[in-house]
Amino acid sequence: MSEIGLSSASATLTRKDPGVALTTLGMTNSSKESIMNFSTPHLSNYQLYLKSHEWRSKKREWLDSGRPRECWACGDEYPRDGRGFNFHHRTYKNLGNENLDDLVLLCRADHRMLEEQFKEAKRMTKISLESWTWVYISMTRIELRLPPIHKSNIARYMGEYND
C-alpha cells in the first residue's frame, strides 16, 4: 500500500466517518470472508472459546512470538498484567485454530471503536473485517502522527511489509 499523505484533520474526519475513510484509502467492497454474526447462537460458543485453555495458549504464543507489544492503533504499551488490552480477530475464518497473523493487539478503547465503526462501515459497503482492521489502524496512526503502519515493525505482521 502506498504512503498516505493526510493531515491530522483529515484523519480525524475519516475516523469519524468510515465511508470517507474507505474512499480516502481507496478500499474496495471485497468481502469474501464470513463474519461472525454476534446475534446468533454461536455467540455462546465464542464466549466459551474465549475462556478456554486453547485461547489462553494462543494468546501466550502470540505474546511470545516477538510481535510488537503495544496497541497497534494508538501505540500504548501493553502492561505486564495485560489489563485494558484485547486480542482482535482480523478474521474469524480460522476461529479455534487461529494463525498468529489473524490476531492484532489493541487497547480496549481502540478495540471497541474499531468494532463499532466496522458495523457502520459494513452497512455502507461490503468491506471485510480484515480490510477494516487495516483502515482503522492506519487512520488512527495518522491522526496520532505515529509512523504509518507499513513503515513499522507492526506491518510485518499485517502482511503489508516487505524487507
Secondary structure by P-SEA (a helix, b strand, c coil): cccccccaaaaaaaaacaaaaaaaaccccccccccccccccaaaaaaaaaacaaaaaaaaaaaaccccccccccccccccccccccccccccccccccccccbbbbcaaaaaaaaaaaaaaaaaccccaaaaaaaaaaaaaaaaccccccccaaaaaaccccc
